[in-house]
Amino acid sequence: GQHLLLDIENVDGAFLNSEERLAHAMLELVDECGLTLLSYHCHKLIPMGVSCAGVLLESHVSFHTWPSEGVITLDLFTCG
């Protein structure tokens, strides 16, 4: 398998705090990578931030955000 862990800094805090925008970003990422998304869920955190997890036919993808820090962590694992 291939495992990508990525921390991205200096990202717009409004984007990182939007459950809807991050769900759309997950769909775009999966499509651009040519992967197959079976299901996904995004959850807005309190007081801020969003976590998204997706089940792929090929394994999984997840995002976790820290809007006040401008940071998003991406975890993408594929196998097969």
C-alpha positions, 0 to 999 in steps of 0.5 A: 500500500501507499500511505500519505500523511501531510500537514498543510499550513497557512490555510484560510481559517474560514475554509478550515472551519467549513464542514460543507467546503471540506466535504466538497474538497474530499470529493474532489480529492478522491475524484482527482486521484481516481479513487472510489469513495464508498462513504464519508462523514464530516463533523464540525467540532466545538469550538472550531475545526472539522474532521472528515473521514472517508472509506475508499474501495482502496482503503481510507482518507481523512482530514482534521483541521485547526482553523485558528492555526491555519492547519489541515492534516491529510491522511490518505492510504491506498492498497491493492 
